[in-house]
Each structure stands twice: as structure tokens, then as C-alpha cells.
């Protein structure tokens, strides 16, 4: 009996004793850490601090590294030796020496917003990382053909972005084409030094290309033919290419591209409906076509799209519709799932109603600023397109509140809805209670909505992640509290110029732990007390606009500096922040963008100290009056770190708190 009891106790201890972490296989452990990171990225840091075994496991697990400054790179790489992707886009300045010190295991490097390196740094990267497959050099305005020649040494490169590398010419592109024949994805957007000569060589050597962006380049028909003949090309972007005209497109009429699925010719000013009709004959398997701001939409052009039977997305933003042009879309493009008519002229009730009645598979519709449509169109949309997941109709001012109620009643699958600047009221919001999948709701400048309507949204839309209530002056704390309580997944909220809101709203929003964007510009009742709650509760906050929140002072900045380590962008204009608050804010090492144009409490010495402390800044907006007060060598020092100054010359204003009985000036700035 005693032996049995002892055996039972031993068995119980075995069941209760924890399994040592280092006994788990990495594959199993990494699956657990992936789940943890997906739920809350901050939890990985807590996990690493739990024990030495946890620290080591988290080090082995990390594959992506995104340091805030280049001087932090050596320590970060030592801490995470298994990284395969290095994102340096947050580092304003990356010296050549930093690129020479990266590990050979890297497969992807992002330098898209960095400067300070040149051909020598890229050469070091090529030597150190022979297996590099992905390189982003976007915005490298300082890079030229010498840098491109070093890129050509990366033989295994499959994805390369040279967007805005304006000094690269045909010579540099030729080196890349000869050296990187395995390229699949290439962006040459705004490479204005590249001509047909380089592009023809590219098409000859890089035959595996599937995605090519030639926007704003000097391409003409002399190389377009070679590009279209690429047998693996699936996505071709030609935005703003002035050399592409009807003659260039008609020259392709006898060619045939089975692979091309996406074509973007938006802003190609020299293309007409005749040219579009010519090229669609050559691309029968096209899935997406973008002709925004390109040419008038005629019935004959649309009828030519019948040859593209698989077309799913058609973007015609800013186009002028000729008579029966929109009707022809309904007759000729029945397979379409996404249609964008934003800011297009000639969109009428008659034609839009006919088109949507035929497009039974439509999932996304954008009729932003189509100001001639009325309730008739909305009735047709809600009757025919009940499967819509996205509807954008900002500034459709002739649609009544009654018609807007039909959207919620009939389109229950909506995930995105934009009714900005409309006649939406509380009943319209109540009708949206059936849209339980709604994740984005933009209802700014809807002056008739109230707390009651927001209550319906809070109770019915638990998946809401983004809500815009800009200038909805009739709402109060009660409405915001309902949103905060009912939408725990909220990531972004715009409450700018909702002047009745107080700290109660921010206290409720502080429970939304995923919140990363908060805009409360022009909310004079909100103070540092509310902001401190946001700082403590919303640790993922990265963008904050508190302009004209005159009751926010240094106390709020102290809380941000202590808790909001993810903050990247802030607008402080017209706040009551002094040198003390600005200096404490500058201790946030990841802060990149500050607007501090109108701060009466800031002195030149305080500003200088803050700029010197905040080493990660990439852009600062300041009043022009400060320019003469700051030492030139200090400005050059900050600019050398990669920071750009934008000097604003706006007159100072006097702010009033209108809810005070005497309407006294709050602050002279």
C-alpha cells in the first residue's frame, strides 16, 4: 500500500514538473514564439527576460532586424545572429562601414530611406553577402552608375528597387542587366537617366522578370516592344510615361503576351482611347487595368475590353466618361470585381445604375467625389451589389440620409466604408449594425451623427480597426467611450476638431492596446491627464497629432517619453509644451518626425538641445524665425545625420477656448 502511494506521488510530481525549455526542439519553440509575436510583439521582449534559456531562444528565433540607428547595428547583430532580413529604413544615415559589418547570412537588405552610403558600401555588402536576394535602394538620389555596377556583383539578386535613383543611367542599368540575370522584380521608377538603350538590354538579359516598374522613365515604343515580349512578365507599371502614346501602343497590336496580368498606364497623358483599344488585343489574360487620369472613356474603348474576359479590376479615377461609356462597362466587363470611378466626370445615375445592375460579382466600388449621383444610384448599388466588401463614396453630396440607410441594410458583407462629408445620420449608423465584418469606417465631416449612432457601431462592429470622425462636432465622450469599449481591435482613430471631447475619451481609448494612430488636433478640452492615460495604455502608439490641444503641457510629454517608445511621428504645434517637455520627448530614440511650428514655450537653446539629443530624426518642421537663431554648424550637424528641416513661414495666431464663458484668449503664440 505504501509502495503504491509512493509511486502515485512520484507520478504526480512527474506530471506537474515543467518541461525544460531547452529540451524543446527549435521548430516547436519557434511556432510558439510566432504565435506570441502575432498576438503582441512586445511579449517577445518579456519572454526574453524570463530566463537565460528564453533569452537564447528568442535570439535564435529572430529573423528580421529593424534597428533605429546604424550605430546600434553591431550590438543588435551580435544579439540576433540568425537574422536573414535587415531593415535599415529607420536609420537616416548608414555609413559604408556599417554595411561592411553585416553577417553573410543576410538574404534581404532595405536601405529605402537611408543615406550616407555609396558605391563602397554596396561593394562591401556584395562581398559579405553572396546570397543576397532582395535589395531596396529606393530614394538613393545620391547613387549613380558606380553604385549600380557594384549591385551587378550580386549574382543571386531576385528583387531590386532603384526607385528615385535619378543619377543611374543606361550604363549602370546595363551592368545590372548583365550581372543580375536572375532578377524577378525590378523597380526603376523615376530613374530619369534611363532610356530605351538600357531597357532593351534589360529585356535581353533579364528574361525571368515577372514585375517591372518603369514609371516616369523615358521609355518609348523603341523598347516597349522588347518589354512586352518578356515571356514571364506579369506586372508592368508605366505611370506617367510621356513617351508612351497611341503610336507606341499600336505597334504592339501584332504582339501577344500570355503572361501579363497587371497593367498600369495611369497619368500617361499622351494615350487616348485608340491606343488602349490597340494594346488590350495583345494581353488577353489581363486581370487588372489602371487607366486613371489617362484618357476619355468611350464606348468603343470599353467594348474592346471584351477581349479581356478575365479582367477583375478596372481603375478609371479622374477620367472623363463620354456618353454611354459607363454603360458599356456593364455590358462588356461582366467579370469585374473592383471598379474605381473616383473623381471621374460624366458619371450619372442612369449610366451607373445600368453598370452595377450587370456587375453581379462586384466586390469593391469607389465613387468618391462623383457629385452628380443621387439616391437613384445608391438604390441600384444596394439592390444589385449585395456582396460588396468595400464602398467608397466620399463627398457624394446629393445622396440623402434615407438612401444611405440602404447600405447597411443590404450590404452586410462590408469591411470598408467611406461616407466622409455625407448626409449620414444616426439612423444610417444604426442600419450598419448588420455589418459585423466592418474594419474601416470613415465618416468625417458627417455633421448629423451623434453619440447614439456611435453606440450602435460600438455594439455591432467588434472587428473595427480604423474609424475617422474628423470634425464630427456633435459627438461627445459618451460616443467615443462606446467605440472604445466595443472595438478592442482599434488601431487608428481620428477625432480632430471634435471640440466637445475631454480626457474621458482618451481614458476609454487607453484600453485599446493595439492603438497606433491617434489624431486629436483642435480638441481644446483634452489635457495632459488624458494623454498620460494613452501613453500608459497604448504602448504601440506610433503617430500622434495633438496640434491645438492647448491644455497639453510638459506633463504629457514626460509620460510619452516614459511609456511611448514606439512613437515615430508627433505634431505639437500650439500646445503648451516648453523646453523641458521637448527635451524629455527627444529621449524617445525611435522618434523620426516632429512638427513644432508654433510653440511659445520653446527657446532656441531648448530646441538645439532637443535636436542634438534626438539622434533618429529624419524630418523636423520649424517656424522660419528659429532659423536665424540657431548656429549654422549645429544645423549642418543634424542634417549630416540624415535629418531634413522644413521651414514654415506662417503667421502666429490667437487660440480661443469657445466653451469658456468669457471666450478669453488661451495663448498668444
Secondary structure, 3 states (H helix, E strand, C coil): CHHHHHHHHHHHHHHHCCCCHHHCCHHHHHHHHHHHHHHCCCHHHHHHCCCHHHHHHHHHHCCEECCCCHHHHHHHHHHCCCCCEEECCCCCECCHHHHHCCCCCCCEEECCCCECCCHHHHHHHHHHCCCCCEEECCCCCCCCHHHHHHHCCCCCCCEEECCCCCCCCHHHHHHHHHHCCCCCEEECCCCCCCCHHHHHHHHHHCCCCCEEECCCCCCCHHHHHHHHCCCCCCEEECCCCCCCCHHHHHCCCCCCCCCCCEEECCCCCCCCHHHHHHHHHHCCCCCEEECCCCCCECHHHHHHHHHCCCCCEEECCCCEECCCHHHHHHHHCCCCCEEECCCCECCCHHHHHHHHHHCCCCCEEECCCCCCCCHHHHHHHHHHCCCCCEEECCCCCCCCHHHHHHHHHHCCCCCEEECCCCCCEHHHHHHHHHCCCCCEEECCCCCECCHHHHHHHHHHCCCCCEEECCCCCCCCHHHHHHHHHHCCCCCEEECCCCCCCCHHHHHHHCCCCCCCEEECCCCCCCEHHHHHHHHHHCCCCCEEECCCCCECEHHHHHHHHHHCCCCCEEECCCCECEHHHHHHHCCCCCCCEEEECCCCECCHHHHHHHHHHCCCCCEEEEEHHHHHHCCHHHHHHHHHCCCEEEEECCCCCEEECCCCCCCCEEEEC
